[in-house]
């Protein structure tokens, strides 16, 4: 049996911090073309990823191992999420195709942004674990993969976040290497009418949040990467829809908590023009 090594990395949870005001839409937005191209690439990679019985079994096994670990720590199980699994699979395939190993791609896209592009009805917070092995024997199981995350303090934090609700896992084998990605999220709200990737009218954003669970009554429009110049107010759903400048933007719903506190979470990314 050949020797093997698995290496892992993780991203920290995308936090709630930052000002509760939207950036001014008069400033230059992120250029929309690169976001459209990246989303198209992710969709293609996810669709073309080879789905052998072993790969499918490893993905399912990673979720089972994660939930067994959470139950042993008196935490609720994470629900499987097909959209997150597709995002995870796309990033695993991208790392294999472009020969890098990181949460941030060579063209500077992050795990939160991948979710914002591909999971259109999601609003919440995300975290990611990644792993890679070379020359692995076929006897390596999902538990063997999982233990590298479980036994690493930083990775374990993502696995045991008490407020996380859903997970998706993606595995890809290319040549001598196998790549694994675990996405874990707090789905703070679900949008029943998710906005399309391309937008021409701000009214669509208001419609997207109508009937959201839980109820959403305020939102920001921000740079997809989180840049915020603090010059503009937040929008209320009942106000006139925002005028959208050309470029890439991200919907940032406000979630009401006690005593009037509104944390801002990450929603879908969209492109204008």
ChimeraX commands (.cxc) that place a marker at each C-alpha (Angstrom):
marker #1 position 0.00,0.00,0.00 radius 0.5
marker #1 position 1.44,3.35,-0.97 radius 0.5
marker #1 position 1.99,6.00,1.63 radius 0.5
marker #1 position -0.17,9.08,1.46 radius 0.5
marker #1 position -0.67,12.46,3.02 radius 0.5
marker #1 position -3.75,14.60,3.31 radius 0.5
marker #1 position -3.46,18.34,3.86 radius 0.5
marker #1 position -6.31,20.62,4.87 radius 0.5
marker #1 position -7.22,24.27,5.17 radius 0.5
marker #1 position -10.22,26.20,6.38 radius 0.5
marker #1 position -11.77,29.62,6.12 radius 0.5
marker #1 position -13.14,31.38,9.15 radius 0.5
marker #1 position -16.80,32.22,9.37 radius 0.5
marker #1 position -17.83,35.28,7.42 radius 0.5
marker #1 position -18.60,37.62,10.29 radius 0.5
marker #1 position -21.44,39.96,11.12 radius 0.5
marker #1 position -19.24,42.93,11.82 radius 0.5
marker #1 position -19.09,46.19,9.90 radius 0.5
marker #1 position -21.18,49.28,9.51 radius 0.5
marker #1 position -24.92,48.90,8.99 radius 0.5
marker #1 position -25.06,51.30,6.06 radius 0.5
marker #1 position -24.90,50.55,2.38 radius 0.5
marker #1 position -22.08,51.80,0.16 radius 0.5
marker #1 position -22.94,54.63,-2.19 radius 0.5
marker #1 position -24.10,53.33,-5.53 radius 0.5
marker #1 position -22.47,56.28,-7.24 radius 0.5
marker #1 position -19.03,54.75,-6.65 radius 0.5
marker #1 position -17.65,52.39,-9.24 radius 0.5
marker #1 position -18.96,48.85,-8.86 radius 0.5
marker #1 position -16.90,45.72,-9.35 radius 0.5
marker #1 position -16.69,44.96,-13.04 radius 0.5
marker #1 position -19.52,42.62,-13.89 radius 0.5
marker #1 position -17.90,40.64,-16.70 radius 0.5
marker #1 position -15.43,38.77,-14.51 radius 0.5
marker #1 position -18.25,37.69,-12.16 radius 0.5
marker #1 position -20.34,36.37,-15.05 radius 0.5
marker #1 position -17.35,34.48,-16.42 radius 0.5
marker #1 position -16.53,32.95,-13.02 radius 0.5
marker #1 position -20.12,31.85,-12.44 radius 0.5
marker #1 position -20.25,30.23,-15.88 radius 0.5
marker #1 position -16.98,28.43,-15.16 radius 0.5
marker #1 position -18.26,27.15,-11.80 radius 0.5
marker #1 position -21.48,25.86,-13.36 radius 0.5
marker #1 position -19.52,24.05,-16.08 radius 0.5
marker #1 position -17.07,22.53,-13.60 radius 0.5
marker #1 position -19.85,21.30,-11.33 radius 0.5
marker #1 position -21.75,19.76,-14.24 radius 0.5
marker #1 position -18.72,18.03,-15.76 radius 0.5
marker #1 position -17.27,16.65,-12.50 radius 0.5
marker #1 position -16.98,12.86,-12.72 radius 0.5
marker #1 position -19.47,11.20,-10.33 radius 0.5
marker #1 position -18.17,7.70,-9.58 radius 0.5
marker #1 position -19.78,5.56,-6.90 radius 0.5
marker #1 position -16.70,6.05,-4.73 radius 0.5
marker #1 position -16.78,9.85,-5.02 radius 0.5
marker #1 position -20.52,9.97,-4.25 radius 0.5
marker #1 position -19.95,7.68,-1.26 radius 0.5
marker #1 position -17.15,9.89,0.06 radius 0.5
marker #1 position -19.35,12.99,-0.15 radius 0.5
marker #1 position -22.16,11.29,1.73 radius 0.5
marker #1 position -19.72,9.86,4.23 radius 0.5
marker #1 position -18.28,13.30,5.00 radius 0.5
marker #1 position -21.75,14.58,5.89 radius 0.5
marker #1 position -22.46,11.48,8.00 radius 0.5
marker #1 position -19.14,11.87,9.84 radius 0.5
marker #1 position -19.77,15.57,10.40 radius 0.5
marker #1 position -23.21,14.95,11.88 radius 0.5
marker #1 position -21.98,12.08,14.05 radius 0.5
marker #1 position -19.32,14.43,15.43 radius 0.5
marker #1 position -21.89,17.16,16.04 radius 0.5
marker #1 position -24.25,14.76,17.82 radius 0.5
marker #1 position -21.40,13.61,20.05 radius 0.5
marker #1 position -21.01,17.26,21.03 radius 0.5
marker #1 position -24.77,17.70,21.61 radius 0.5
marker #1 position -25.27,19.82,18.52 radius 0.5
marker #1 position -28.02,19.48,15.90 radius 0.5
marker #1 position -27.22,17.73,12.65 radius 0.5
marker #1 position -26.59,19.77,9.51 radius 0.5
marker #1 position -29.11,19.33,6.71 radius 0.5
marker #1 position -27.77,18.30,3.30 radius 0.5
marker #1 position -28.00,21.10,0.74 radius 0.5
marker #1 position -27.73,20.21,-2.94 radius 0.5
marker #1 position -26.81,23.76,-3.96 radius 0.5
marker #1 position -23.95,23.92,-1.48 radius 0.5
marker #1 position -22.71,20.51,-2.63 radius 0.5
marker #1 position -22.65,21.81,-6.20 radius 0.5
marker #1 position -20.62,24.84,-5.10 radius 0.5
marker #1 position -18.20,22.62,-3.15 radius 0.5
marker #1 position -17.82,20.28,-6.14 radius 0.5
marker #1 position -17.13,23.20,-8.47 radius 0.5
marker #1 position -14.38,24.59,-6.24 radius 0.5
marker #1 position -12.77,21.16,-5.82 radius 0.5
marker #1 position -12.75,20.77,-9.61 radius 0.5
marker #1 position -11.37,24.29,-10.07 radius 0.5
marker #1 position -8.48,23.59,-7.68 radius 0.5
marker #1 position -7.70,20.40,-9.59 radius 0.5
marker #1 position -7.95,22.09,-13.00 radius 0.5
marker #1 position -5.80,25.12,-12.13 radius 0.5
marker #1 position -3.45,23.30,-9.72 radius 0.5
marker #1 position -3.90,25.48,-6.63 radius 0.5
marker #1 position -4.98,24.71,-3.07 radius 0.5
marker #1 position -6.69,27.59,-1.33 radius 0.5
marker #1 position -10.08,29.02,-0.41 radius 0.5
marker #1 position -9.36,32.07,-2.56 radius 0.5
marker #1 position -8.86,31.44,-6.27 radius 0.5
marker #1 position -5.94,32.89,-8.25 radius 0.5
marker #1 position -8.38,35.51,-9.53 radius 0.5
marker #1 position -9.42,36.35,-5.94 radius 0.5
marker #1 position -12.88,34.79,-5.56 radius 0.5
marker #1 position -13.79,33.46,-2.09 radius 0.5
marker #1 position -16.06,30.73,-0.77 radius 0.5
marker #1 position -18.73,33.24,0.28 radius 0.5
marker #1 position -18.74,34.70,-3.22 radius 0.5
marker #1 position -19.12,31.26,-4.79 radius 0.5
marker #1 position -22.21,30.70,-2.66 radius 0.5
marker #1 position -23.51,34.15,-3.57 radius 0.5
marker #1 position -23.18,33.35,-7.27 radius 0.5
marker #1 position -24.59,29.82,-7.29 radius 0.5
marker #1 position -27.12,29.58,-4.42 radius 0.5
marker #1 position -29.58,32.29,-5.39 radius 0.5
marker #1 position -32.11,31.88,-2.56 radius 0.5
marker #1 position -29.57,31.93,0.28 radius 0.5
marker #1 position -28.97,34.66,2.86 radius 0.5
marker #1 position -26.66,33.94,5.75 radius 0.5
marker #1 position -23.04,33.23,6.67 radius 0.5
marker #1 position -20.62,30.64,5.31 radius 0.5
marker #1 position -17.45,28.77,6.26 radius 0.5
marker #1 position -15.34,26.30,4.30 radius 0.5
marker #1 position -12.89,23.46,4.92 radius 0.5
marker #1 position -10.75,22.09,2.10 radius 0.5
marker #1 position -8.48,19.08,1.85 radius 0.5
marker #1 position -6.23,17.44,-0.74 radius 0.5
marker #1 position -4.49,14.08,-0.95 radius 0.5
marker #1 position -2.09,12.50,-3.45 radius 0.5
marker #1 position -1.52,8.85,-4.32 radius 0.5
marker #1 position -4.26,7.71,-1.96 radius 0.5
marker #1 position -5.10,4.02,-1.71 radius 0.5
marker #1 position -8.68,3.11,-2.57 radius 0.5
marker #1 position -9.13,1.91,1.02 radius 0.5
marker #1 position -9.13,5.51,2.26 radius 0.5
marker #1 position -12.61,6.25,3.61 radius 0.5
marker #1 position -14.63,9.39,4.29 radius 0.5
marker #1 position -13.73,9.01,7.98 radius 0.5
marker #1 position -10.04,9.08,7.06 radius 0.5
marker #1 position -10.63,12.37,5.24 radius 0.5
marker #1 position -12.82,13.74,7.99 radius 0.5
marker #1 position -10.40,13.09,10.84 radius 0.5
marker #1 position -7.97,15.68,9.44 radius 0.5
marker #1 position -10.66,18.32,9.91 radius 0.5
marker #1 position -11.86,16.90,13.22 radius 0.5
marker #1 position -8.36,16.83,14.72 radius 0.5
marker #1 position -7.41,20.35,13.61 radius 0.5
marker #1 position -8.60,23.03,16.08 radius 0.5
marker #1 position -9.35,25.58,13.37 radius 0.5
marker #1 position -11.22,23.14,11.13 radius 0.5
marker #1 position -13.10,21.75,14.11 radius 0.5
marker #1 position -14.51,25.20,14.85 radius 0.5
marker #1 position -16.28,25.17,11.49 radius 0.5
marker #1 position -17.64,21.68,12.12 radius 0.5
marker #1 position -19.01,22.59,15.54 radius 0.5
marker #1 position -20.57,26.00,15.01 radius 0.5
marker #1 position -23.81,25.66,16.99 radius 0.5
marker #1 position -25.77,28.02,14.72 radius 0.5
marker #1 position -24.90,26.27,11.44 radius 0.5
marker #1 position -27.89,24.70,9.71 radius 0.5
marker #1 position -26.79,23.16,6.37 radius 0.5
marker #1 position -23.77,21.61,4.69 radius 0.5
marker #1 position -22.59,20.51,1.26 radius 0.5
marker #1 position -19.55,18.41,0.37 radius 0.5
marker #1 position -17.77,18.02,-2.95 radius 0.5
marker #1 position -15.06,15.52,-3.90 radius 0.5
marker #1 position -13.10,15.42,-7.16 radius 0.5
marker #1 position -10.34,13.09,-8.33 radius 0.5
marker #1 position -8.03,14.19,-11.14 radius 0.5
marker #1 position -4.93,12.14,-11.91 radius 0.5
marker #1 position -3.05,11.28,-8.73 radius 0.5
marker #1 position -4.84,13.86,-6.59 radius 0.5
marker #1 position -8.18,14.03,-4.81 radius 0.5
marker #1 position -9.67,17.28,-3.56 radius 0.5
marker #1 position -12.40,17.65,-0.96 radius 0.5
marker #1 position -14.44,20.72,0.02 radius 0.5
marker #1 position -16.87,21.11,2.90 radius 0.5
marker #1 position -19.21,24.11,3.00 radius 0.5
marker #1 position -21.06,24.90,6.23 radius 0.5
marker #1 position -23.62,27.66,6.54 radius 0.5
marker #1 position -26.06,29.40,8.78 radius 0.5
marker #1 position -29.05,29.85,6.49 radius 0.5
marker #1 position -30.47,32.90,8.20 radius 0.5
marker #1 position -33.20,33.50,5.59 radius 0.5
marker #1 position -34.57,31.92,2.45 radius 0.5
marker #1 position -35.67,34.03,-0.52 radius 0.5
marker #1 position -38.72,32.51,-2.24 radius 0.5
marker #1 position -38.11,34.57,-5.40 radius 0.5
marker #1 position -34.32,34.56,-5.83 radius 0.5
marker #1 position -33.02,37.31,-8.13 radius 0.5
marker #1 position -31.48,36.26,-11.45 radius 0.5
marker #1 position -27.76,36.68,-11.96 radius 0.5
marker #1 position -28.38,39.51,-14.47 radius 0.5
marker #1 position -30.59,42.39,-13.36 radius 0.5
marker #1 position -31.93,45.49,-15.06 radius 0.5
marker #1 position -34.40,46.71,-12.44 radius 0.5
marker #1 position -34.00,47.27,-8.70 radius 0.5
marker #1 position -37.65,46.32,-8.25 radius 0.5
marker #1 position -36.61,42.68,-8.71 radius 0.5
marker #1 position -34.60,42.89,-5.49 radius 0.5
marker #1 position -37.65,44.00,-3.56 radius 0.5
marker #1 position -39.70,41.20,-5.12 radius 0.5
marker #1 position -37.00,38.70,-4.24 radius 0.5
marker #1 position -37.40,39.49,-0.54 radius 0.5
marker #1 position -41.19,39.54,-0.49 radius 0.5
marker #1 position -42.25,36.56,1.57 radius 0.5
marker #1 position -38.72,35.81,2.79 radius 0.5
marker #1 position -38.55,33.61,5.84 radius 0.5
marker #1 position -37.97,35.13,8.31 radius 0.5
marker #1 position -39.38,38.50,7.26 radius 0.5
marker #1 position -36.92,41.02,5.81 radius 0.5
marker #1 position -37.73,44.71,5.76 radius 0.5
marker #1 position -34.33,46.35,5.14 radius 0.5
marker #1 position -31.33,45.62,2.96 radius 0.5
marker #1 position -28.07,46.96,1.59 radius 0.5
marker #1 position -26.53,46.82,-1.85 radius 0.5
marker #1 position -22.78,46.37,-1.54 radius 0.5
marker #1 position -19.66,45.45,-3.44 radius 0.5
marker #1 position -19.63,41.63,-3.78 radius 0.5
marker #1 position -16.35,41.41,-1.91 radius 0.5
marker #1 position -17.68,43.44,1.03 radius 0.5
marker #1 position -16.17,46.84,0.31 radius 0.5
marker #1 position -18.16,49.53,2.10 radius 0.5
marker #1 position -17.43,53.25,1.92 radius 0.5
marker #1 position -20.18,54.03,4.45 radius 0.5
marker #1 position -21.68,56.90,2.47 radius 0.5
marker #1 position -25.20,55.63,1.77 radius 0.5
marker #1 position -28.20,54.59,3.81 radius 0.5
marker #1 position -29.82,51.19,3.96 radius 0.5
marker #1 position -32.97,50.61,1.94 radius 0.5
marker #1 position -36.37,49.65,3.25 radius 0.5
marker #1 position -38.43,47.17,1.27 radius 0.5
marker #1 position -41.37,49.59,1.14 radius 0.5
marker #1 position -39.21,52.41,-0.30 radius 0.5
marker #1 position -38.73,53.06,-4.01 radius 0.5
marker #1 position -36.33,50.43,-5.38 radius 0.5
marker #1 position -32.67,51.47,-5.63 radius 0.5
marker #1 position -31.24,52.70,-8.90 radius 0.5
marker #1 position -28.60,50.21,-9.94 radius 0.5
marker #1 position -25.35,51.37,-11.49 radius 0.5
marker #1 position -23.62,49.01,-13.95 radius 0.5
marker #1 position -21.38,46.44,-12.34 radius 0.5
marker #1 position -21.50,43.56,-9.86 radius 0.5
marker #1 position -23.35,43.97,-6.56 radius 0.5
marker #1 position -24.48,41.88,-3.62 radius 0.5
marker #1 position -27.76,41.83,-1.75 radius 0.5
marker #1 position -27.21,42.22,2.01 radius 0.5
marker #1 position -30.46,41.60,3.97 radius 0.5
marker #1 position -30.84,42.95,7.49 radius 0.5
marker #1 position -32.14,40.39,9.98 radius 0.5
marker #1 position -34.04,41.82,12.97 radius 0.5
marker #1 position -32.88,40.76,16.39 radius 0.5
marker #1 position -33.82,41.94,19.86 radius 0.5
marker #1 position -33.77,45.64,20.78 radius 0.5
marker #1 position -33.61,46.91,17.23 radius 0.5
marker #1 position -30.27,45.34,16.32 radius 0.5
marker #1 position -30.03,44.34,12.63 radius 0.5
marker #1 position -27.08,42.17,11.66 radius 0.5
marker #1 position -26.32,42.18,7.95 radius 0.5
marker #1 position -25.85,38.84,6.22 radius 0.5
marker #1 position -24.70,37.83,2.74 radius 0.5
marker #1 position -27.22,37.25,-0.04 radius 0.5
marker #1 position -27.06,36.63,-3.79 radius 0.5
marker #1 position -24.63,38.40,-6.11 radius 0.5
marker #1 position -26.03,39.96,-9.28 radius 0.5
marker #1 position -24.71,41.88,-12.28 radius 0.5
marker #1 position -26.21,45.03,-13.80 radius 0.5
marker #1 position -25.51,46.00,-17.39 radius 0.5
marker link #1:1,2 radius 0.2
marker link #1:2,3 radius 0.2
marker link #1:3,4 radius 0.2
marker link #1:4,5 radius 0.2
marker link #1:5,6 radius 0.2
marker link #1:6,7 radius 0.2
marker link #1:7,8 radius 0.2
marker link #1:8,9 radius 0.2
marker link #1:9,10 radius 0.2
marker link #1:10,11 radius 0.2
marker link #1:11,12 radius 0.2
marker link #1:12,13 radius 0.2
marker link #1:13,14 radius 0.2
marker link #1:14,15 radius 0.2
marker link #1:15,16 radius 0.2
marker link #1:16,17 radius 0.2
marker link #1:17,18 radius 0.2
marker link #1:18,19 radius 0.2
marker link #1:19,20 radius 0.2
marker link #1:20,21 radius 0.2
marker link #1:21,22 radius 0.2
marker link #1:22,23 radius 0.2
marker link #1:23,24 radius 0.2
marker link #1:24,25 radius 0.2
marker link #1:25,26 radius 0.2
marker link #1:26,27 radius 0.2
marker link #1:27,28 radius 0.2
marker link #1:28,29 radius 0.2
marker link #1:29,30 radius 0.2
marker link #1:30,31 radius 0.2
marker link #1:31,32 radius 0.2
marker link #1:32,33 radius 0.2
marker link #1:33,34 radius 0.2
marker link #1:34,35 radius 0.2
marker link #1:35,36 radius 0.2
marker link #1:36,37 radius 0.2
marker link #1:37,38 radius 0.2
marker link #1:38,39 radius 0.2
marker link #1:39,40 radius 0.2
marker link #1:40,41 radius 0.2
marker link #1:41,42 radius 0.2
marker link #1:42,43 radius 0.2
marker link #1:43,44 radius 0.2
marker link #1:44,45 radius 0.2
marker link #1:45,46 radius 0.2
marker link #1:46,47 radius 0.2
marker link #1:47,48 radius 0.2
marker link #1:48,49 radius 0.2
marker link #1:49,50 radius 0.2
marker link #1:50,51 radius 0.2
marker link #1:51,52 radius 0.2
marker link #1:52,53 radius 0.2
marker link #1:53,54 radius 0.2
marker link #1:54,55 radius 0.2
marker link #1:55,56 radius 0.2
marker link #1:56,57 radius 0.2
marker link #1:57,58 radius 0.2
marker link #1:58,59 radius 0.2
marker link #1:59,60 radius 0.2
marker link #1:60,61 radius 0.2
marker link #1:61,62 radius 0.2
marker link #1:62,63 radius 0.2
marker link #1:63,64 radius 0.2
marker link #1:64,65 radius 0.2
marker link #1:65,66 radius 0.2
marker link #1:66,67 radius 0.2
marker link #1:67,68 radius 0.2
marker link #1:68,69 radius 0.2
marker link #1:69,70 radius 0.2
marker link #1:70,71 radius 0.2
marker link #1:71,72 radius 0.2
marker link #1:72,73 radius 0.2
marker link #1:73,74 radius 0.2
marker link #1:74,75 radius 0.2
marker link #1:75,76 radius 0.2
marker link #1:76,77 radius 0.2
marker link #1:77,78 radius 0.2
marker link #1:78,79 radius 0.2
marker link #1:79,80 radius 0.2
marker link #1:80,81 radius 0.2
marker link #1:81,82 radius 0.2
marker link #1:82,83 radius 0.2
marker link #1:83,84 radius 0.2
marker link #1:84,85 radius 0.2
marker link #1:85,86 radius 0.2
marker link #1:86,87 radius 0.2
marker link #1:87,88 radius 0.2
marker link #1:88,89 radius 0.2
marker link #1:89,90 radius 0.2
marker link #1:90,91 radius 0.2
marker link #1:91,92 radius 0.2
marker link #1:92,93 radius 0.2
marker link #1:93,94 radius 0.2
marker link #1:94,95 radius 0.2
marker link #1:95,96 radius 0.2
marker link #1:96,97 radius 0.2
marker link #1:97,98 radius 0.2
marker link #1:98,99 radius 0.2
marker link #1:99,100 radius 0.2
marker link #1:100,101 radius 0.2
marker link #1:101,102 radius 0.2
marker link #1:102,103 radius 0.2
marker link #1:103,104 radius 0.2
marker link #1:104,105 radius 0.2
marker link #1:105,106 radius 0.2
marker link #1:106,107 radius 0.2
marker link #1:107,108 radius 0.2
marker link #1:108,109 radius 0.2
marker link #1:109,110 radius 0.2
marker link #1:110,111 radius 0.2
marker link #1:111,112 radius 0.2
marker link #1:112,113 radius 0.2
marker link #1:113,114 radius 0.2
marker link #1:114,115 radius 0.2
marker link #1:115,116 radius 0.2
marker link #1:116,117 radius 0.2
marker link #1:117,118 radius 0.2
marker link #1:118,119 radius 0.2
marker link #1:119,120 radius 0.2
marker link #1:120,121 radius 0.2
marker link #1:121,122 radius 0.2
marker link #1:122,123 radius 0.2
marker link #1:123,124 radius 0.2
marker link #1:124,125 radius 0.2
marker link #1:125,126 radius 0.2
marker link #1:126,127 radius 0.2
marker link #1:127,128 radius 0.2
marker link #1:128,129 radius 0.2
marker link #1:129,130 radius 0.2
marker link #1:130,131 radius 0.2
marker link #1:131,132 radius 0.2
marker link #1:132,133 radius 0.2
marker link #1:133,134 radius 0.2
marker link #1:134,135 radius 0.2
marker link #1:135,136 radius 0.2
marker link #1:136,137 radius 0.2
marker link #1:137,138 radius 0.2
marker link #1:138,139 radius 0.2
marker link #1:139,140 radius 0.2
marker link #1:140,141 radius 0.2
marker link #1:141,142 radius 0.2
marker link #1:142,143 radius 0.2
marker link #1:143,144 radius 0.2
marker link #1:144,145 radius 0.2
marker link #1:145,146 radius 0.2
marker link #1:146,147 radius 0.2
marker link #1:147,148 radius 0.2
marker link #1:148,149 radius 0.2
marker link #1:149,150 radius 0.2
marker link #1:150,151 radius 0.2
marker link #1:151,152 radius 0.2
marker link #1:152,153 radius 0.2
marker link #1:153,154 radius 0.2
marker link #1:154,155 radius 0.2
marker link #1:155,156 radius 0.2
marker link #1:156,157 radius 0.2
marker link #1:157,158 radius 0.2
marker link #1:158,159 radius 0.2
marker link #1:159,160 radius 0.2
marker link #1:160,161 radius 0.2
marker link #1:161,162 radius 0.2
marker link #1:162,163 radius 0.2
marker link #1:163,164 radius 0.2
marker link #1:164,165 radius 0.2
marker link #1:165,166 radius 0.2
marker link #1:166,167 radius 0.2
marker link #1:167,168 radius 0.2
marker link #1:168,169 radius 0.2
marker link #1:169,170 radius 0.2
marker link #1:170,171 radius 0.2
marker link #1:171,172 radius 0.2
marker link #1:172,173 radius 0.2
marker link #1:173,174 radius 0.2
marker link #1:174,175 radius 0.2
marker link #1:175,176 radius 0.2
marker link #1:176,177 radius 0.2
marker link #1:177,178 radius 0.2
marker link #1:178,179 radius 0.2
marker link #1:179,180 radius 0.2
marker link #1:180,181 radius 0.2
marker link #1:181,182 radius 0.2
marker link #1:182,183 radius 0.2
marker link #1:183,184 radius 0.2
marker link #1:184,185 radius 0.2
marker link #1:185,186 radius 0.2
marker link #1:186,187 radius 0.2
marker link #1:187,188 radius 0.2
marker link #1:188,189 radius 0.2
marker link #1:189,190 radius 0.2
marker link #1:190,191 radius 0.2
marker link #1:191,192 radius 0.2
marker link #1:192,193 radius 0.2
marker link #1:193,194 radius 0.2
marker link #1:194,195 radius 0.2
marker link #1:195,196 radius 0.2
marker link #1:196,197 radius 0.2
marker link #1:197,198 radius 0.2
marker link #1:198,199 radius 0.2
marker link #1:199,200 radius 0.2
marker link #1:200,201 radius 0.2
marker link #1:201,202 radius 0.2
marker link #1:202,203 radius 0.2
marker link #1:203,204 radius 0.2
marker link #1:204,205 radius 0.2
marker link #1:205,206 radius 0.2
marker link #1:206,207 radius 0.2
marker link #1:207,208 radius 0.2
marker link #1:208,209 radius 0.2
marker link #1:209,210 radius 0.2
marker link #1:210,211 radius 0.2
marker link #1:211,212 radius 0.2
marker link #1:212,213 radius 0.2
marker link #1:213,214 radius 0.2
marker link #1:214,215 radius 0.2
marker link #1:215,216 radius 0.2
marker link #1:216,217 radius 0.2
marker link #1:217,218 radius 0.2
marker link #1:218,219 radius 0.2
marker link #1:219,220 radius 0.2
marker link #1:220,221 radius 0.2
marker link #1:221,222 radius 0.2
marker link #1:222,223 radius 0.2
marker link #1:223,224 radius 0.2
marker link #1:224,225 radius 0.2
marker link #1:225,226 radius 0.2
marker link #1:226,227 radius 0.2
marker link #1:227,228 radius 0.2
marker link #1:228,229 radius 0.2
marker link #1:229,230 radius 0.2
marker link #1:230,231 radius 0.2
marker link #1:231,232 radius 0.2
marker link #1:232,233 radius 0.2
marker link #1:233,234 radius 0.2
marker link #1:234,235 radius 0.2
marker link #1:235,236 radius 0.2
marker link #1:236,237 radius 0.2
marker link #1:237,238 radius 0.2
marker link #1:238,239 radius 0.2
marker link #1:239,240 radius 0.2
marker link #1:240,241 radius 0.2
marker link #1:241,242 radius 0.2
marker link #1:242,243 radius 0.2
marker link #1:243,244 radius 0.2
marker link #1:244,245 radius 0.2
marker link #1:245,246 radius 0.2
marker link #1:246,247 radius 0.2
marker link #1:247,248 radius 0.2
marker link #1:248,249 radius 0.2
marker link #1:249,250 radius 0.2
marker link #1:250,251 radius 0.2
marker link #1:251,252 radius 0.2
marker link #1:252,253 radius 0.2
marker link #1:253,254 radius 0.2
marker link #1:254,255 radius 0.2
marker link #1:255,256 radius 0.2
marker link #1:256,257 radius 0.2
marker link #1:257,258 radius 0.2
marker link #1:258,259 radius 0.2
marker link #1:259,260 radius 0.2
marker link #1:260,261 radius 0.2
marker link #1:261,262 radius 0.2
marker link #1:262,263 radius 0.2
marker link #1:263,264 radius 0.2
marker link #1:264,265 radius 0.2
marker link #1:265,266 radius 0.2
marker link #1:266,267 radius 0.2
marker link #1:267,268 radius 0.2
marker link #1:268,269 radius 0.2
marker link #1:269,270 radius 0.2
marker link #1:270,271 radius 0.2
marker link #1:271,272 radius 0.2
marker link #1:272,273 radius 0.2
view
